[in-house]
Amino acid sequence: MQVYIRICGQVQGVFFRSSAKKVAESLGLVGWVRNNDDGSVEALAKGSKENLEKFVSWCKKGPLAATVERVEVNWSKATGEFDKFVII
């Protein structure tokens, strides 16, 4: 199972990506997280549904300095090969 997440709000310059990486790794997820030019952050994570749901819940809050205004979530069957969670 995998999930694509787009997080909008004050989510850049607040350590969102590095925090997301730590959370994803602690949950045993693989995939990536990156900043977008429009100020949002997006992530693609692959793992168990239970741990992906925990990751999505965390993304809705983010790190302490973040202000999350909106989160888009799209679930799908796992595609692509990942061996770790990276910041791109």
Backbone hydrogen bonds, N-H to C=O, Kabsch-Sander energy under -0.5 kcal/mol:
donor,donor_aa,acceptor,acceptor_aa,energy
2,Q,76,S,-2.5
3,V,45,A,-2.5
4,Y,74,N,-2.8
5,I,43,A,-2.9
6,R,72,E,-2.3
7,I,41,V,-3.6
8,C,70,R,-3.2
10,Q,67,T,-2.1
11,V,9,G,-1.6
11,V,39,G,-0.6
19,S,15,F,-2.1
20,A,16,F,-3.0
21,K,17,R,-2.4
22,K,18,S,-1.9
23,V,19,S,-2.4
24,A,20,A,-3.0
25,E,21,K,-2.7
26,S,22,K,-2.1
27,L,23,V,-1.3
28,G,25,E,-1.2
29,L,24,A,-2.8
30,V,46,K,-2.0
31,G,84,K,-2.0
32,W,44,L,-2.3
33,V,86,V,-1.6
34,R,42,E,-2.6
36,N,40,S,-2.7
39,G,36,N,-1.8
41,V,7,I,-2.3
42,E,34,R,-2.6
43,A,5,I,-2.7
44,L,32,W,-2.3
45,A,3,V,-2.5
46,K,30,V,-2.9
47,G,1,M,-2.1
52,L,48,S,-2.6
53,E,49,K,-2.5
54,K,50,E,-1.5
55,F,51,N,-2.1
56,V,52,L,-2.7
57,S,53,E,-2.3
58,W,54,K,-2.2
59,C,55,F,-2.6
60,K,56,V,-1.4
61,K,58,W,-1.8
62,G,58,W,-3.8
66,A,63,P,-1.7
67,T,10,Q,-1.8
69,E,8,C,-2.9
69,E,67,T,-0.5
70,R,8,C,-1.6
72,E,6,R,-2.8
74,N,4,Y,-2.5
76,S,2,Q,-2.2
82,F,80,G,-0.6
86,V,31,G,-2.2
86,V,84,K,-0.5
88,I,33,V,-2.7
88,I,86,V,-0.5
